C-alpha cells in the first residue's frame, strides 16, 4: 500500500569530527583504544561540529517544499543526507519513490568524460537501463542545448553548461522526487525559464525539495517552506510567513541558539530589533495593541493606516485604474528632520509588485517634524490593474533620504485588500496599450515588386 508521504525524516543529526592538527587524527585512532584496555578514560583529540541536529519533518506526495537559510545553516548537508550521498550520525530518513537530485555544481560528473558519456553515467546511476537512456537521449540533448560541446570533456564546460546537462538528465529519468540545491543560480535567463516551466509541470504529479537563496523563487514555486538555522529547524509552514521571518531576522550573532531551537526568532514587541507583525487579514486601521506596543519600543511609530477611494471612504476592494489615497498617521517622540513614509504591495506568494514613498515622490522632502508631534502622510496614486485576488501592503516610517535613512517602524502586511476581477489583466499586472491597429497585408507579389523597385533606386 502506497504511503501518503514522500519523505519522512526523524531526529536526524549529522556530526563531523574536526581535528586542530593532523597528528591529532592519529592520536584519536591509536590512544583511546589503548586507554580503554588499561581501564582509563579515553581521551578525545577532536571537537564536534553539528551540521544537522535533531531535524524532523515530513513531505507529502505532490508537495513542493522550499528550504531556506543562511550559508552554513545545513541546507546542502540535509539534501545530501536525503539523497544518500552522506550517512547520518543518528536518526532515520525514509523515502517513497525514485529520487533525482541536482546538488552542488558538477556533482556526479566525471571531468575527463565527455558530456555524452556523463549523460549515460549519470542516468545509469539514477536507475535507467541502457535501452531507456537510448530512447531518451535525443530529448536530453535537446533540453540541454549545448550543441557540439556534448562530445567535449566536461572539464572544458562553463558552469552554465554543466547545469544545463545535469538538469537535462534529471528532467528525463521519470523521477518521483526532485531535489534541487541552488543549481539554477548560474543558469542564463532563457534556460532558467525552461527549467521553471518543467518544474511547474512536474509539481502537478511529483514531489520537489527546492533550496534557494532567492526568496522570490521559493515563494513563486512553493506553498510551504522549511527554515534552517545552525543545523536546526527555525520554522516550517506557509512559505510567505517563513520567508518574511527569515528575511527580517536579526544577524546570526544576535540569535541565541536556544531561540533557534524553539522556532522563529522572538516577536516580542518590546524588542526594537523585531518588526511588529500585524496578522489581521482585512483591517484598514491598525488594532490598538499595535500602537501601544510600538510606543513603548520606538522613538517614532505608525499609529493608523487607512486606504480610501476618491470620495474619502475606506475601501477593502479596489478596481482597475481606481484613484486611491493611502493615509498614514504617525507619532514621534523625537524630532524628525525629513520623515519618509512608504508602502510596498505584495501578492499572496510574497512577490513584491510595486511601491512608493514620500521621499521618492518629492512632495514632502525636507519637511521636518518636531518632537511629541502626531502627523499624517498621504500618498495618492492610481491603482494598477492587478490580477484578481488578495494583496497585502507593508508600511514603513523612516527619517533621512532615499539613500541614507534610519528606519523607525516597519509593519509587514499592515493592510489587506482585494483586487476586483478585470477582463484586461492576463498576468500579475496589466499593460497599458496606447494604440492598436489591424491592417490588411498586401499581396506577396506586390510586396516583392515594391522591394525590387526600392533596391533599384
N, C-alpha and C positions, 0 to 999 in steps of 0.2 A: 504494500500500500504506500502510495507516494505521500511524503510529508508536506506540510504547509510552509515549512521554512526551507530556504536555500542554503543559508549559512547560519551556524549556531556556534557561538564562542562562549566558553565558560571559564571564568577565573584564569584567564590567560596571562602568563608572565614570561618575559624573556630577559635574562640577566647575563651580562658579559663580565668576564674577568679582565681587569686592566692591571698590567704589571708596570711598575715605575722604571724598572731596569731589566735588561734582557736576562741577566743571571737569576733574577727572582723567579723566572719561569722554571728553570732547572731546579732551584731550591724547592719550589712547590711540588715538583714531581718526585723528588727523592726524600726530602726530610720528613714531611708529615707521616708517611707510612712507617718510617723507622721509629719516629716518636711514639706511634701507636703500639709498635711491637714492644717497646720498653715501658709501656704503661704511662707515658707522658701525654700531656695535652698537645695536640698537633698545632703547630704554628701556621699562620696564614700570611703568604707573601704577595697577596693581591688585594685589590679593592673591587667591590662590586658596583656595576653601573646598571641600573634598571631601565632598559629601553622601553619595555612594556610591563605594566604592573597591575594585576588583578582587573583585567578588562573582560567584561561580559556583555554580550548583546546578541540579537537575532536579526537576520534579514529575511523577510518573507519573499516567497517566489513572486516575481514580477515587480519587485520594489527596486527603486534606484536610490541608493544611499550615498550621499556626499560625505567625504571625510575631510575636515579642515583642521588646521593647527599650524603653529609656528614651526620654523626649521628646528629639527631636533626633538619634536614632540612625540615621535614614534610612529608617524603615519606609514612611512615606507616599510619599517620593520613589521608593522601589523599586516600589511598586504603580503609581504614575503612569507610570513607565518601561515597566512590563509592559503596561499597557493602552494606551499610546501617546500620552498627553497630554503627556509630556515626551520629548525626544530625548536619547539617551545621548551623553556626551562620547566614550566609547570602549566597545568590547565589543559583543556581539550578544545579541539576545533573539529566540527562536523560540517561536511558539505554534501549537497544532494544535486548532482549534475556535473557535466563536463565544464571545467574552468579554462578560460583563455585569458592570459594576462599580458599586459603591456606595462612593464615596470620601468626601471631605470634605462636610460638610453643605451641601446645595443645589447641589452640582456638577452642571452640565448643565441646570439650570432657569433660565428667564428670569423675574426677579422681577415684571415687568409683565404677563406672560401669566397666564391662569387655570390652575388645576390641570389641567383637561381639555385645554387647549391644550398644556401642558407634557408631558402623557402622550403626545400624538401626536408632539410634537417629539422627546422622549427615545426613544420606541420606534422612530421612524424612524432616528435616529442609531445605534441598536443593530441595525439591519438588517431591521426588519419592514416589510412592504408595507402600503399603505392598507387592503387587504382583511383582512390579518392583524390589524391593530390594531382594525378594526371588529368582527371576530369575537371578540376577547379583551377588549374594552373593559369590558363588564359585569363580568367576572371581576376585572379590575384594580381597578375602583372598589369592588367588594365587599371585596376584600382590604384596600384602603386604609382603607375605612370612615370617611371624613371627612365624609359627608353632603353638605349643600348647599354646603359650603365648596369643593367641587370646581370651582364656577364663579366663585370669587373669586380675585383676583390672589395669586400665591404669596407676594408680599411681606407679605401680611397673615397668613400661616401662622405657627404656633408651630414650634419646632424638631422636636417630635414629629410634627406633621402633615407636615412636609417629608420626614422619614424614612419615614413610612407610604407616602406617594405614591411615593417613589423605590424603596422595596423592592417595592411592588406591581408597578411596571413591570418591575423586574429579574426578578421571580419568574415573569413570563409571556412572556418573549421566547425561550423554548426555547434557552437558552444551554448551552454545553458546559463553560464555565469561569466560576465566580463569584468576584469579587474584592471583599471587604468590609473596609472600613477604619474601625473604631471606630464604625460607624453605629448599632449597637444600644444604645449607651451612653445615648442620650437618649430611647429609647422607653419607654412605660409597660409595666408588668409583663405585662399580657394580650397586648399586641402583640408583645413580645419572645418570649413563649412560642409565639405563632403563627409567628414567624419561625424559631425554633429547630426547630419541627416541620417547617416547609418545608425547612430546611437538612438535617435528618436524612434526609428523603425524597430530596432532591437528591443527597446524598452516596452513595446507593446506585447512582447512574448517572453522576454528573459529578465534576468536579474543583473544589476550593474552596481559595482563599487567604484566610485569616481573620486579621485583625490586631486585637488587643485587649490592653488593659492588665489585663484580668481573667483571671488565670492559670487560675482555676477553669473559665471558659468555654472557654479553649484546651484544657485537659485533658479537658473533657467532650466536645468536638467533634472533637479532632484526635489522631491517633496519633503524628504527627511534628511537630516544631517547629523553627523557624529563629530563632536569637537574633542580633540585630544590635546592635553597639556601635560608636559612632563611624564608622558607614558601612561597617564590615567585618563579616564573619560571625564571631561569637564561639563559635558552636556550632550543630550541626544533628544531630538524632537523635530518639530516643524523647521524646515530649512531656514525660513526667514527669521524666526526667533533666534535660532542658534547662530546664524551668520551675524545678526546685529550684536549679539553678545560677544562674539569673537572679535569683530571689528572695533568695538568700543571698549574693550577690556583695558586695564592698566598694562604697563610693560611687564614682562615676566618677572623682573626683580621686585615688583610691587605686589605680586600674588603669593601669599603664603601657601605652602604645599597643602596644609590642612583644608584650605578653601578649595583648592583644586580637587581634592579627594571628595569633598562634599558635593561638588557640582559647579554651577555657574558662579562667577565672582559675586561678591556681596552686592546687593542692590539697596543697601541701607541708604535712605535719602539723606541722612546726616553726613554721609561720606561725599565730600565735594568732588572726588575723582570719578564718581559714578554718575552717568547721566540718569536723570529721573525718567522712569518709564510710565507711559500712560497706556494702559491696556484696554481702555474703553474703545469700543468698536464704532460708535456712532455719536460722538459728542462734539458740539460746536464750541462749548465753553469748558475749560478745564475744571475738574472737581476741586472742591475746597482743600482737600488734603494735599494736592499738588502745590497750591500756593503757600500753605503753611510750612510744608517741609522745605520748599525752596528758600523761603525767607530765613530759615534757621541756618542754612549752609552756604548761601551765596551772597555776594555784595549787590548783585543785580539779578532780577529774575522775571520770568514771564508769568503774568497773573491770569489773563483770559485771552482766548483766541476765538474769533468769530469769522465765518465765511458768509458774506452777504451778496445778494444779487443787486441789480441796478436800482431797485426800489428800496434797498436797505433791509430787506427781510433775510433772516438766516436761512441758508439752504443746505440740504444734505444730498441733493441730486442736481447735477449740472447738465446742461445741454450743449450742443455744438455751438461754438463761437459765442458763448454767453459771456457778457461782461460781469465780472465779479470783483469784489473787494475783500482782501484779507485784512482784518483789523486785529492788531496785536497790542494788548495793554500790558505795560511793563512797570516795574517798580525798582528803584535803585536807592541804596543807602550810601553810595559814593558818587562822586562826580564822574560823568562820562563825557570825555572830550568830543568823541564822534561815534555815537551809538550806531550799530548796524543790526537791523532785523531782517532775517531772510527765511526762505522756505525751500523745501525740496520735496517733490512728489514722486512716489514710488508706486509700482503696480503690486499685485498680490504676490509676485515672485520676488519682490525686493529689488527689482531693477529700477535704477534712477532714470526718470523720464525728463523732467525739466524743473527749473527752479529760478529764483531771483532773490535779490536783496536790495535794501535801500541804498547801499553804497554803490552798487553797480548801476542802479537807476540814476543816481546822481542828484536826486531832488533833495535828499536830506543830508548831503555831505557837509561836514563841518558844523552841524547843529548840535551844540553841547547841551548837556542836561545837568542840573545842579543836584547835589546830594539830597536825599529824602524826597525825591520827586516821583510822581506817577505820571507816565507819559504814554502816548498812543502812537503807533506806527501803522500806516495804511499803505497797502500795495494794491493798486488797481490794475487789472490786466484782463485780457480776453482769454478765456479757457480754450486750449487747443481741442481739436476734435479727437477725442480719445476712443479707443476700443471700449465697447460696453463692458462694465464690470466695476469692481470696488477698487478704490485707491486710497492711499494714506499720505498725509502731509506731515513732514517733520518741520519743526520751527526752532530757530536759533536766535540768541541775543548775544552780541559781541560789542567790543569797543576798539576802534582803531581804523585801519584802512583795509582795502581788499587784500593787500599783500601781507601786511603785518597787523595782527589784531589779537586781543585777548577774549577768549570765549567764556561767557559767564553762565549761560544756560542753553542747553540743547535738549529738546524733548522729541524722542522718536515716536512716530505715529500719533502725534498730538491730535490730529484731526482726520476723520474718515469721511469720504464722500463717494457717491456713486455716479458714474457717467451713464447718461441715458443712451439707449440704442440709437445708432445712426447708420443710415444706409450708405454713407460716404466713406466710412473707415474700414479699410481692408487689412490693417496691421495694428501696431500699437498706437500710432499717431497718424492722422490723415495728412496728406499733402495738399496744399492749396494750388489747384490747377488754374493758371491765369487765363489760358486760352486753349480752345480745342478747334480742330478743323479737319474735315474729311474731304478730300479732293479725288476726283476721278483721274486715274492714271492713263496717260495717252497710250496708244498702241505701241508695241515694242519696235515696229519698223520705223515709226515716226521718230521715236527716241534715237534710234541708231542714225537716221538720216540727219537729225539736228546735230548729233555729236560729230558726225563726219564733216558737216559744214563748219562747225566751230574749230575743228582741227585744221581744216584747210585755211581758215583765216589766220 
